[in-house]
C-alpha cells in the first residue's frame, strides 16, 4: 500500500508540473488541461483513501 501511495503521489506531482508547463505555454490546450486536472482529482481521491487506510482515525 505504501508503494502504491508513493507512486500516486509522484504521478500527482508530475501532473501538476505538466499542467503548469502547458498553462505557461503560449497557446495552452484547454481540453488537454481539463483532462489532466480531472485525472489529478481522481489521483487525489485515491491518495486520500490509501492515507485513510494506512493512518486510521483515533477516537479520543
C-alpha positions, -999 to 999 in steps of 0.1 A, spaced: 0 0 0 28 24 8 45 18 -25 12 24 -43 8 56 -23 43 68 -33 35 61 -70 3 80 -68 19 110 -51 46 111 -78 20 109 -106 0 137 -89 31 159 -86 41 152 -123 6 161 -135 8 193 -115 41 202 -132 27 193 -166 -4 215 -161 18 244 -151 40 239 -181 10 238 -205 -5 268 -189 28 288 -192 30 279 -229 18 305 -254 -12 286 -266 -25 262 -239 -47 233 -250 -77 238 -227 -92 203 -234 -59 186 -225 -55 207 -194 -91 199 -183 -84 162 -188 -52 164 -167 -70 183 -139 -97 156 -139 -71 129 -137 -53 148 -109 -86 150 -89 -90 112 -93 -55 107 -80 -62 129 -51 -92 108 -41 -72 76 -44 -44 91 -23 -69 101 4 -84 67 5 -50 50 9 -39 75 35 -71 69 55 -64 32 53 -28 35 64 -35 61 91 -68 53 108 -86 80 128 -81 75 166 -112 83 185 -102 101 217 
